[in-house]
């Protein structure tokens, strides 16, 4: 067995030392033939992880970042320091960026799995304006009626479409509320044709019809949603969260406003929106496509950044994109997506920053892949996952 084959196998086992990791990085980046051999060995030796990532495309993107003339020498050296783990994980279906320290652990990964599989979240619940509630199965096809037997919506799978209400113009708007549990997503088509795609752990309060006397089409969001708003210049669409409001005429955007997050992020895909603090709507920020407005709850301030919108709408395509997120933030995302609860006893990992992507992976594949770059142990007991050093 060659020296470099031994290094690759030690990496896959989680027993590679910091010096060996650097040696492997230097060899992988030395030539195309070395990279090809490396890719082949990864595919042959890692059958227990599902690989859906376009490794060639991602690796070229990483190389381009190294060659950019805009990077400082210090920054390039830092990227080179990350190259080992990036190159290795890029070719194995996931790339994760983490600062490698000379004292990094070389303890092999230990996984203790329960025979019990994680349970799915509770049912989707909708509460109507008359106070009655109904659970919705994400695979049902039916007509949804109110307490008087009037059809107010039709369901097909994980989509509920409102329309055809007989309310008269000038009447008071009546609000419904829908809750989407962890582990599920759901689509709504509101009575004006606006599409609202709700992420796991989200709640939306919305009118049955927009034919009332209100001058705006207003909904209230707690959680995350992607919206494609139908244009109506006479009646602007408003999304209100606890601290941030978004005003639109017709556009496509994503808004994330979970109570557990430190910020509220509005990401514009198409069109134009005004984003403002609800207590100071006169100080609105106008966003252009591909920009994100992030409101920090501590400090009460906005910042705007040019972003890749695919990163922030990937959840609708069952893709989990980790874009420079801390380990603690990743765990919060995983709890919502997979309806699990983490007990993290490896607190030293909380501020480590990662970058990567998963496509339609189960929770065990995600944890195994992340732990390849940062060894830790975890035990799965039904819906509870305990992480230890």
N, C-alpha and C positions, 0 to 999 in steps of 0.2 A: 504494500500500500504506500503510495507516495505521501510526501510530507503535507502537500496541500489538500489531498483527499482526506487525510487524517484531521486537518484543521476544519474542513467543512463538516465532517461527521461530529466533531466536538461541538461545533456551533449548534448543529441540529439537536444535540443532546443537552445543550445548555451548560456544558462544562468547559467552554473555551475561556482562557485567561485573557486579561486585557492586552498583554503583549502579543499573544497569538491572534487576537482579533485584529490588531493593527497589521500584523504580518499578512493575514488573509486579505485585508482590505487592499494592501499594496499589490498583492499578487493578482487579485481580481481586476484591478484597474490598470494593470500593466499592459494587457493586450486583449484583442477581441477573441482570440482562441481561448484565453483563460476564462473570459466572461462566458463564452459558449459552453465550456466544460462545467463551469460553475452552475449555470442554468440547468444543464442536463442532470447534474447530480442532485440538485434541489428537487427536480420533478420526480426522480427515481426514489429518493429517500424520504419524502414527506407526504406519504399517501394519506395520513390521518388528518390533513388540513385541506379544505376546499379552496381552489385557486381560480378566481375569476378576473383578476386584475390584468390589465394590459401592461405587462412588465416592460416590454421593449419601449413603448411610448413613454411610460413613466420614467424609465431610466434615462432616456434621451433628454427629457425635461430637466432631470436633475443635473446632468452634465452641462446643459445650457446655463443653468444657474451658477455653475462653477466658472464658466467662461465669460460671464457678463462683465463688461468693463466697468459697470457701475458699482461693483462690489469692492469694498476696501480690502487691502491685503490681509488685514486682521480677520475680516469676515470670511474671506476665502479660506484662510487657514482653519477657521472654526468649522466651515463646511467640510473641509477635507478630514477633519477630525471625526465628523459624523459619517464619513463616506462608507465606512465598513458596514455599519448597521443599515444604512440606507440602501446600499447596493445589494446586500444580502436579502433584505426584506422586500425590495422592489421586485426581485426576480422570483419571489416565493408567494406573490399574490397580495402583499400588503407592504406599504412602506411606512416606517415609524421613525420619527426624528426625536432623538433624545440625547442630551449631553452625556457623553461617556466619561466617567471619572476613573482615575487610576485605581481607586479602591473598589471598583464595581464588584458585585457579588458573582461568584462562580458556582454557586450552589445549583445543582440540577433542579429542574422544575418538578414539583410534586403535585399531582392532581388526585384528589379523593372524590370520587363521584358516587352519588346516591343512585339507587335503582329507580327512585321516583323522578319522573321528569317534571320540569317546571310547569305549573298550571297556567292556563290562559287567564286573561283579565275577566272581571265581571262583565255583565251585559251592558250594552249601550243603553242609556236611559234618556227618554225625552219627556219633559213635563210641559203640558199644554197650558194655554192662557186661562183655561177654566179650572186649573188646579189638578186635573187628572194626569197620571203618568203611565207610560208604556215602555216596556223593554223591547229593544230591537235586536234581532239576530242578523249578523252581517251577511248571511246567505239566504235571507228570506225574500220573497216577492209577494207583495200584498198592497192593498189600499189601506191608508191610515185614516181613521175617522175620529171626530171629537165625541164628547159625551152625548151629543144629540144625534149621532149617526151620520153627520155630514162628512163627506170625503174632503180632507184638507191637504193630503199629500199621497204620493205613491212611492213605494219602495221597490227597488230592484237591486238585490245584492247589497253592497256597502254604499249605496247611494239613495238619498231621500229627496224627492222633488216636490216642492210646494207650488201651488198655482190654482187658479179657478175659484178663489174665494169670492163670496157674494157680498162682502162688506161694501158699504156705500162710501163715496168720497166725503171727507169731512168728519168721519167718525174717528173715535180714539183708536190708535193702533194697539193691538193685543199681542203680547209677547209670549213666545215659547222659549224653552231652554233645553239644550241637549248636552249630555256629558259623554265623552269618549274615554273609556278606561285605558289603563296602561296595557300595552301589547296590541292595540288596535288603532286603525285610522278609519275615517269615514268622510263621505262627501255629501254636501247639501247643495241643492239648487234652490235658491230663494225665489220668492214669487215674482221678482223682477228679472229673473234669469241669471242672476249673479251666482257664480260657482264658489263655494267655500269648502276647502279640503282641510279637515281638522286632524291634527296629529294626536298621538296618544297622550292621555292625561289632560285633555283640553275641554273647556266648557264655552258654549256660545249661547248668548241670549239674543233673540231676533224676532221681528214681527212676523205674524202669520201672513200678513199682507202689507204692502207699502201704500195702500190707498187711503190711509188716514190723513189727518190734518197736519201732521208734522211736515216741516219744510225740508227735512233731510231724511235719508234712509240710514238709520242708525242701528248698529249692532254692538254688543258688548262681549269682549273676548277675555278669557282667562286661559292661557296656554299658548299654543302655536297653530297658525292657520295660513294657508296659501289662498289668495282670493283672485278671481278674475271678475272684475266689476263691470256690469253693463252700463254703458254711458246714458246719463240723464242729466243734462245741464241745468234743468230746472229743479232737480232734487239731488244734490250731491250725496255721496255715500260716505258715512263716517264709521270708523272702527274705533271704539273706545276701550282702553285697558285701564287699569287702576291709576296709572300716572301719565300715560301717553295717548294722544289721539292722532288718527290718520284720516285726512280728508281727501277724497278722490272724486273724479267725474267718471272716468272709465280707464281701467288699468289692470296690470297684473303685478302682484307683490306678495311677499311673505312677511309675516310678523310673528315674533316669538316673545311671549310675555308670561313666562312661568314664575310663580311666586318664589320658587327655590333658586332662581337665577338672580345674579347681581345686576342685570341689565335687561333692557327691552330693545330688541333689534328689529328694525324695519328695512327690508331689502327689496329694492325696486327692480323688477324684471322688464317691465314695459310700461310706457306712458309717463305719468307725472303724479306725484302725491305731495301733500303738505303734511309734515310731521311736527307735532307741537306737544309741549307739556300741557296737560289738561287744565291746570290752574293758570296758565298764561298762553292761551291760544293765539294771542296777537303776535307772539314771537315764533312764528312757524318757520320751519326749514323746508325749502322746496328741493326734492330729490330728482335727479336724472337717472335714466336706466343704468343699471350695473353699479349703483351706489347704495351704500347702507348707512342708515342713521342709527347710532347706538346710544341709548340713554342710560347713563350710570345712575342707579337708584341711590347710591351713596355719593353725595356731591351734587346730585340733580343737574347734570350737564349732558349735552349732546356732543357727539363727534361724528364726522362723516368720513367714509372710506370707500375707495373703489374696490369692488370685490368680484369674485367669480360666483355668479348667482346660482350656478349648478350645485355649489357646495351647500347652499342654504335651502334648496328645494329638493335635495336628493332623497329626503325621507319619504316623499310621495312615490318614489320608484323603488322603495325597499332597499336603498343604498345607505350605508352608514359611513359618512365621511367625517374623519377626525382631522380637523384643520387647526393645528397649533393649540390643542386643548390640553388643559391640565388633567392629570389622572383623576382627580376628584370630579371634574366636569364630565369626563368620559363615563364614570360610574353613574352619574345622574342620567345621562342619555341612555345608557344600557338599562337602567331600571325602568324607564318609561317605555322603551322599545320592546323589551322582553318580559315585562311584568315580573321582575325579580327585586329582591331587596339585598343590598350589600352591607356586610359588616366588615369594614376595612381596619384591620389591625396592623397594617403596614403603612402607618401614617407618613413615613419618610417619602413615600411615592406621591403624595398628594399634589406637590408642586412641580413634578416632572412633566415636561411638555412633549406631546406626541403628535404625529402626523400620519394619516393612513386612510385606507378605504376598504370596505367590505361590501360584497354584493350577495344578498340573500343568504347570509351565514347564520348558523345557530349560535347561541351564547357561548357554548363551549369552544367552538372554533375561534371566536373573537378573543376569548381570554387566553387560549393557548398561543395564538399568534402574537398578542401583545407581550406575553411573558417570555417570548423568545428574545426580545431585546432587553427586557428588564426582569430577570428571574424573580418570581414570587410563587407562593403556593396558594391554592384555593380549594375549598371543599364545597360541593353542591349538596344541599339538603332541601329537596323540593324547590320552593321559590326563594330560599335564603342561600346566599353565597358568601362564605367567609374567606377573606383574603388575609394571609399571613406572610411574614418575611420568609 
